[in-house]
Amino acid sequence: MSRTPTGGRQETGRGRGRDRGSVSVEVAILAPAFFALIALAGVAGRTAIAAEAIESAAHDAARAASISRDPVTARSAAGDAARVRLDWSELDCTEPPALRFTGSVGGRAATFDAAFGTTADQSSAVSVRVTCVVSFADFRLPGMPGMPVRRAVSAEFTSPLDRYRSRG
């Protein structure tokens, strides 16, 4: 053994060469896990952004439907409002968003058309569910089984019809 300038001992010989290349092995093992974590964060982020955009689209669609006077106009207005909101949010659905319309009369479930068929003094509401399929294909990593390729995100919002406004 020889002494270092600070007075400590410096080992020479056989123990030193065993650690050579260990960083390369660690990187080779940890890099896929790191990339998988990044892809998972991307999927979670895109899902959260899509959920917020779909929630806003459902709100706007239900509100547009509730201020219409008849169910045909309400469906058209709701579809237009949802598309405008999704375009503004720059959310790319893999297919056109699906809208499902339901209603309630006096607090009980009813059809969308039945909600508009009530008299002006009756309480009724309309609900719109917006569903969009979001793609994760650009986050997909080769060799990562089980990673979703796409996911359906949906939200529903209910808006009351004005009790003092004529309908139908």
Secondary structure, DSSP 8 states (H G I E B T S, - for coil): -EE-TTS-EE--STTGGGGTTHHHHHHHHHHHHHHHHHHHHHHHHHHHHHHHHHHHHHHHHHHHHHTSSSHHHHHHHHHHHHHHHHHHHT--BSS--EEEEEEEETTEEE-HHHHHTS-TTS-EEEEEEEEEEEE-GGG--TT-TT--SEEEEEEEEEEE--TTS---
